[in-house]
């Protein structure tokens, strides 16, 4: 977690009288500002602020911390102004994303990013869960979802379509279903994060909800792909992950006239203001590449 940003949140909160006002001034969500304040108190090992529904005041330890935070901010700003290279992308960048997205899309792009920004080192963390950017010290989180909490600061990078897919051997054994209801009679792999064991599909003249069964449910999207390739069951997969395997013939589309709901790819970050150059460079790079990719819908 960035202690300089935490110091700025603390100072702004004291000077403006509330975490909400501090969050607005710093261009971050109220929830994010609260996490920074909590982290400050964790570091100090004591309460820095007395809070009530109508009033906020400094605790005795907060008086001392306020002066130190102001000095820390002054030192940080004086250092950043000493070098003409300060704004150039550099340093460590901790990025979180699902494994299926990293494997299919972003790992192949890392050489191009490294060539463009040779002074940026990416620390890639693979997870399907919604990370806490502050607590987990994540600079950018790439997330595929249908909706986001309004308190989250995010940039939409593109739309994500999904396909129903299966291994050719599984389709040879069970046959192609003629309608969504036929999925209930075939083994399916469900994803705990989206839909679970109930799939919603839109067709030419109606929508359908189907309760599926099968030998596997997982909270890891990459395992859906692996399970489909292994012939365990029919899986609902993002188009960017399924398309290469469909082209090679290792997967086939199931019910191609029926579409699951579309999702979006977002870049989540902690603050709009004072965004580090490396963070901004990565988000802009990701937006550029998804915009020019045939597997993502345009923004």
N, C-alpha and C positions, 0 to 999 in steps of 0.2 A: 504494500500500500504506500502511496506517495505521501510522505510526511509533510512536504512543503504545501501540497494542496490541502491536507488536513489542517495545517496551521492557518492557511488562508480562510478556510471554512470557519474555524474557531474565532478568528479575529473579526470576520464579517458578521458572524452571529452576535458577538458582543456589541459591535458598533451599531448594528441595525436593529438589534433587539429581538430577533427571532431567527430560527433556522430557515423558515420559509423565505424571508427576505434575503438571507444570505445565499440560499440556493438560486433565487432569481438573479441576484447580482452576479453570481459566478457561472450562470448558465447550466446548472445541473438540477437534477430532480430533488425534491424535498427528501425522499427516502435516502438518496445518496448522501446528501448533506448530513442527515442524522447518523448514517453509518460512519462518516468521517469523524463526527463529534464523539461517538461511542469509542472509536479507535483511539482518539486523543486521550480519553479518560482511561482506556486500557493501558496505554503507554505510561501515563502519569501514575497509574496505580491508585487513583483517588478521584472523587467527584470534582469536576471543574466548574460545573454550572448547576444552579438550583433552578428547576423548571416547574412551572405550573401551567394550567390552561390559559392564564392571562398574563403571566409575568415570568421573566427570565432574569436571573442575577448571577453574579460571579461568586463562587465559593472562595474561601481563603486561598486554596491552592490555585484557583483560576486566576487570581490577581498576579501571581508570580509567573504562571504559564503564559499569560497574555503578553507580558513584556518579552519573554523569550521567543514567542512565536513571531512577534513583530520584528525582532532582530534577525530571526531565521529567514523571514521573507526578504528583508533588506539585503542580507548576504547573498541569497539565491539570485535576486534580481541584479545585483552588482556583478556577480560572476557571469550571468548569461549575457550581459552587455559588453564583456571584455573581448569576446571572440567574434570575428566576422562569420565563423562557421557555426555559431550557436544555433541558428535556425535550420541548418542542413540536417536531414534525417540521419540519426546515428544512435548507437546504444542498443540495449536489450529491449526487445518487444515481446511481451507475453501475450500469446493469442490462444483462444480456446474455440473449438469447433467440434462438431460430431465427426467420428471417424470416417463415415461414409462420404462426407463432404471433403474431408482432407485427402482421402485416398483417390477419389474420382476427379476432383477439380483442382485443389490448391497445391498439393505436393508437386504435380507437374508444372505449376507456375512458379515455384520457388526459384529455379535458376534465373528466370527473367527478372524477378523481383531483386534477387541478390546482385545481378549485373547492374540494374538501375540504381540500387541503393547498397553499395558494398559495405557501408559502415553500420548497417542495421543487422543485428543478430536476432533471429526469431526463435523464441522458446515456445514450441507448439504443445498445447495441452489438449488431449482428446477426451471429450465428454459429451454425452447426450443431454445432460441436465442443464438447467438454467443456472449459470454460475453467479455468484455474488462478486461483482467486479472489484469491490473494495476489499472484502474479506479474503478473497482468493488472489488478490493482486494481479488481476487480469487487465491488460490495456484495451484489448478488443476481443469481443466474443461474437462469432458468427453463428447465427441461430436460424433454423427453419421453423416457422410457426404460422398459424392462421391469424393470430392476433397477439398484440403486445399490451402490457400494462401501460397506461398513459403516463405513469411516472418514469418510465424507462426512456433514456435518451438513445435514439437509434436512427440509422439511415437505411432505408429500404434499397437493396441492391438489385432485386429482380424477382420475378415470379417463378415458382417451382411447380411444375406439373408432376403428376404421379401416374404410373402404369400398374396394372395387375399383371404379374409375370410368373412363369413357372418353367422348370426344366422340361425339355422335350420328352424325356422318358416318363415324367409324371403325367404329362398330357396324353401320351400314348397309352398309359395304363388306365387313366380315369376318364379321358375324353375332354373335349372343350365344352364348357357349359353353354347352353343356348340363351340363358337369361341369368341375372344376378342370383335368383333363388337357387340356381344349380350349385352355387358356391357352398351352400350348406351341406351338400352331399360329397364334397371333396376336401381333402386335407388342406388347411390354410395356416400360414404363419402370421400371427398377430403382433402388432407393435404396441406396447403398453402406453407409449406417449400420445399416440394419435388413434383414436377410435377403439382401441382394444379389440374386443371380439364382436363388435358391431361395425360393419362397413356401410357407408352411405355412398351411393353411386348415382350419377346423372346420366340418363340415356336420351335417345332421340325424342321420346314423347312422355317420359315420366322419370321420377326419381324413385330409388329403391333403397331400403335399409335391410341388410341381411345379417343375421346372427351366424357367425362362422364357428367352425370347430377345427381342431387340429392338434398336433403333438407338441407345438412350441409357441410360447409367447416370450418376447424379450423386450428389454428397455434399451437395447443397443441396436441402432439402425444398421450398422455394418453387418451384424449377424443375420438380419433379414435377407440381405443380399447373399451371404454365404449359404444360408439355409435354402434359399430358392435354387441356387446353383447345385446344391447337393441333392435336390429332389425331395426335400422334406415336405414342401407344401407350396401352395400359391401364396405369393407375397405382394403387398402393396409397396412399390419402390419409387423413389424419386427418379424422374426421367434422366437426370444427369448420371445416375448410377446404373440404371438399367440399359440405357441406349447402347453403350459399347458391347454389352453381352448379347443384346438382341441382334446387333449387326453381325456378330460372330456366330450366331446360331446356338449359343449356349443357354439362352433364355428365349422364350416365345411370349408374345402378348396373349393375355387372357381377356375375353370380352372387350376387344378393342373399341367397340362402339360405346362403351360405358366409361365414364371418367370419375375418379375420386375428386374431392374438392381440391382446389389449388391452394398452395401455401406461398409464403414469401420468404426470401432470404434477407436477413437484416444484419447489419453491423451494429453491435451495442458497445457504447463507451461511456465513460463516467461523467464527462463535462464538455460542454461546447466551447467554453472559454479556455484559453491557454492550453489548447490541445497540443501535446508534443509533436514535433515534426515527424517522427517515425510513425506515430499512430495515425496522423493525418495521411501520410504517404501510403500506408498499408490500406486504409479504407478507400482512398482514391484509386489505388491500384486494383483492389478487389472490384470496385464499381466499374472500372474501365474494362476489366476482363469479363465480367458477367454480362456487361452491356453488349460486348462483341461476340458472345458465345451463343451458339444455336440452341443450347440445352436450357437456357433461362429465358423467361419471358421478359420483355423490356419493362423498365421502370415506368 
